[in-house]
Amino acid sequence: MNSPRERILNRLKAAPRRVLPERPDWTPPVYDKAGRKAKFKSMLEASHADVHEVTRADWPERLKTILANKGVGTMLFAPTSDAGRQLAEGWAGQGPALIAYDRGIEEMKEVLVHKADAALTTARGGIAQTGSLVLWPSVDEPRLMSLLPPIHVALVEEDSLTDTLAATIRAQAWETGMPTNAVLVSGPSKTADIEQTLAYGVHGPKELIVLLIGSESK
């Protein structure tokens, strides 16, 4: 007598083969510069992200005001990154206290879990079609910086926006080398129960603040 496994396999083999329908042609969206930015912003905002257009010179001051208005007390940042150095130089005066991510994960665990109200990371790019940030975590800006604090602040250049993920991969030549963990972020963390009730912040930040640096800024 055949085993249950053999009976299942025999039924699968005996089942009539079906011809798969042809896939319809698909043309990826193409936006002009203004349309790309507008689409990127609208898709992010539809996913409950906060998007602020800033300049290369004023973004630290703008961020300080945004966080102060939210009652943020502390923000984690990468002191060795270009953005981190600019942030530290432009953070004089009153405002949330900066905490440097300058030690190993074991030493920073208490800060990441309990002390940092927000964390700043830089995005490698943005995808207009889905309103997604492209993050390539590094030693200076590990994945936990954008995952554990309640507020994730992402800095992204308008010039790095592309229409689609495929366009991003081509423009950034991902085939020449990728990090261990490439991440696409399209809003704050969210999940839903069986009744489709959304809850934010269960598996990550409750808020996502995106600072979009204009392409004409110096």
C-alpha positions as CSV (number, residue, x, y, z in Angstrom):
1,M,0.0,0.0,0.0
2,N,1.3,3.4,-0.9
3,S,2.2,5.8,1.9
4,P,0.3,9.1,2.3
5,R,3.3,10.9,0.9
6,E,3.3,8.7,-2.2
7,R,-0.4,9.1,-2.7
8,I,-0.1,12.9,-2.6
9,L,2.8,12.9,-5.0
10,N,0.9,10.6,-7.4
11,R,-2.2,12.8,-7.4
12,L,0.0,15.8,-8.1
13,K,1.7,14.0,-11.0
14,A,-1.6,12.9,-12.4
15,A,-3.2,16.3,-12.2
16,P,-3.8,17.9,-15.7
17,R,-1.3,20.6,-16.6
18,R,-2.6,24.1,-17.0
19,V,-1.2,26.7,-19.3
20,L,-0.3,29.8,-17.4
21,P,-1.8,33.1,-18.7
22,E,0.5,35.5,-20.5
23,R,1.7,38.3,-18.3
24,P,0.5,41.7,-19.5
25,D,3.1,44.1,-20.7
26,W,4.2,46.5,-17.9
27,T,5.7,49.9,-18.5
28,P,7.5,51.3,-15.4
29,P,6.4,54.8,-14.4
30,V,8.6,57.7,-15.5
31,Y,8.4,61.1,-13.8
32,D,10.0,64.4,-14.4
33,K,12.0,65.9,-11.5
34,A,9.1,67.8,-10.0
35,G,6.7,64.8,-10.4
36,R,9.2,62.4,-8.9
37,K,9.6,64.5,-5.7
38,A,5.8,65.1,-5.5
39,K,5.1,61.3,-5.9
40,F,7.8,60.4,-3.3
41,K,6.3,62.9,-0.7
42,S,2.7,61.9,-1.3
43,M,3.4,58.2,-1.0
44,L,5.4,58.6,2.2
45,E,2.7,60.9,3.7
46,A,0.0,58.4,2.8
47,S,2.0,56.0,5.0
48,H,1.9,58.4,8.0
49,A,5.4,59.7,7.5
50,D,6.3,63.4,8.2
51,V,8.2,64.9,5.2
52,H,10.0,68.2,5.4
53,E,11.7,70.0,2.5
54,V,15.0,71.5,3.8
55,T,18.3,72.9,2.5
56,R,21.7,71.6,2.9
57,A,22.6,74.5,5.2
58,D,19.5,74.7,7.4
59,W,18.4,71.1,8.0
60,P,20.1,70.8,11.5
61,E,18.2,73.9,12.8
62,R,15.0,72.8,11.1
63,L,15.3,69.4,12.7
64,K,16.0,70.9,16.2
65,T,12.7,72.8,15.9
66,I,10.7,69.9,14.7
67,L,12.0,67.6,17.5
68,A,11.5,70.3,20.2
69,N,7.9,70.8,19.1
70,K,7.4,67.1,19.6
71,G,8.9,67.2,23.1
72,V,11.9,65.1,22.2
73,G,14.6,65.1,24.9
74,T,17.4,63.1,23.3
75,M,18.5,62.1,19.8
76,L,21.1,59.5,18.7
77,F,23.4,60.3,15.8
78,A,26.5,59.0,14.1
79,P,29.4,61.4,14.9
80,T,31.7,60.1,12.2
81,S,29.3,60.5,9.2
82,D,29.2,63.7,7.2
83,A,25.6,64.3,8.3
84,G,26.6,63.7,11.9
85,R,29.5,66.2,11.8
86,Q,27.2,68.8,10.3
87,L,24.5,68.1,12.9
88,A,26.9,68.5,15.8
89,E,28.3,71.7,14.4
90,G,24.8,73.2,14.0
91,W,23.3,72.1,17.2
92,A,24.3,74.9,19.5
93,G,21.8,76.4,22.0
94,Q,18.7,74.9,23.5
95,G,17.1,71.8,22.1
96,P,17.1,68.0,22.4
97,A,20.4,66.6,23.7
98,L,22.6,64.7,21.2
99,I,23.9,61.2,22.0
100,A,26.8,60.0,19.9
101,Y,26.7,56.4,18.7
102,D,30.4,55.9,19.3
103,R,30.7,52.5,21.0
104,G,29.9,48.9,20.4
105,I,26.3,47.6,20.4
106,E,26.6,46.0,23.8
107,E,27.6,49.3,25.3
108,M,25.0,51.2,23.4
109,K,22.1,48.8,24.1
110,E,20.8,50.8,27.1
111,V,20.8,54.0,25.1
112,L,19.1,52.4,22.1
113,V,16.4,50.8,24.1
114,H,15.7,53.2,26.9
115,K,17.4,56.6,26.5
116,A,17.2,57.7,22.9
117,D,13.9,59.3,21.9
118,A,14.9,59.7,18.3
119,A,17.8,58.7,16.0
120,L,19.1,60.2,12.8
121,T,20.3,58.1,9.8
122,T,21.1,59.0,6.2
123,A,19.3,57.3,3.3
124,R,21.2,56.2,0.3
125,G,18.2,57.1,-1.9
126,G,14.4,57.2,-2.3
127,I,11.9,55.5,-4.6
128,A,9.1,57.7,-5.9
129,Q,6.7,54.9,-7.0
130,T,6.4,53.4,-3.5
131,G,7.6,56.3,-1.3
132,S,10.4,54.2,0.1
133,L,13.7,55.2,1.7
134,V,16.8,53.1,0.8
135,L,18.9,52.4,3.8
136,W,22.3,50.7,3.7
137,P,23.2,50.2,7.4
138,S,26.8,50.5,8.3
139,V,29.2,50.3,11.2
140,D,28.6,54.0,11.8
141,E,24.8,53.8,11.3
142,P,23.8,50.3,12.3
143,R,20.2,49.0,11.6
144,L,19.3,49.3,15.2
145,M,19.5,53.1,15.0
146,S,16.5,53.1,12.6
147,L,14.7,50.3,14.4
148,L,14.7,50.8,18.2
149,P,14.2,54.5,19.1
150,P,10.6,55.7,19.0
151,I,11.3,58.3,16.3
152,H,13.4,57.6,13.2
153,V,14.7,60.7,11.4
154,A,16.0,60.0,7.9
155,L,18.0,62.5,5.8
156,V,17.7,62.0,2.0
157,E,18.9,64.0,-1.0
158,E,16.4,65.0,-3.7
159,D,19.0,64.1,-6.3
160,S,19.1,60.5,-5.1
161,L,15.4,59.9,-5.8
162,T,14.5,57.5,-8.6
163,D,11.2,56.4,-10.2
164,T,11.4,52.7,-9.2
165,L,13.4,50.1,-7.3
166,A,14.8,48.8,-10.5
167,A,16.0,52.3,-11.4
168,T,17.6,52.7,-8.0
169,I,19.5,49.4,-8.5
170,R,20.8,50.5,-11.9
171,A,21.6,54.1,-10.8
172,Q,23.5,53.0,-7.7
173,A,25.2,49.9,-9.4
174,W,24.1,47.5,-6.7
175,E,25.6,44.7,-8.7
176,T,29.1,46.0,-7.8
177,G,28.6,45.3,-4.1
178,M,25.8,45.4,-1.5
179,P,25.7,45.5,2.3
180,T,24.6,42.5,4.4
181,N,21.3,44.2,5.0
182,A,19.7,46.6,2.5
183,V,16.5,48.1,3.9
184,L,13.5,49.8,2.3
185,V,11.5,52.0,4.7
186,S,8.1,53.3,3.6
187,G,6.7,54.7,6.8
188,P,6.7,54.2,10.6
189,S,6.5,50.6,11.9
190,K,3.0,49.2,11.7
191,T,1.1,45.9,12.0
192,A,-2.5,44.8,12.0
193,D,-4.5,42.2,13.9
194,I,-7.0,39.8,12.4
195,E,-9.6,42.6,12.2
196,Q,-7.2,44.7,10.2
197,T,-6.8,47.3,13.0
198,L,-3.5,49.1,12.4
199,A,-1.1,49.6,15.3
200,Y,2.0,51.7,15.0
201,G,5.4,51.2,16.7
202,V,4.9,47.6,17.6
203,H,8.0,46.4,15.8
204,G,9.9,49.6,15.4
205,P,9.6,53.4,15.4
206,K,6.2,55.0,16.0
207,E,7.1,58.0,13.8
208,L,9.2,58.5,10.7
209,I,10.5,62.1,10.0
210,V,12.0,62.5,6.5
211,L,14.2,65.5,5.8
212,L,14.3,66.0,2.0
213,I,17.3,68.1,1.0
214,G,16.6,70.2,-2.1
215,S,18.8,69.6,-5.1
216,E,19.6,73.2,-5.6
217,S,20.9,73.8,-2.1
218,K,24.7,74.4,-1.6
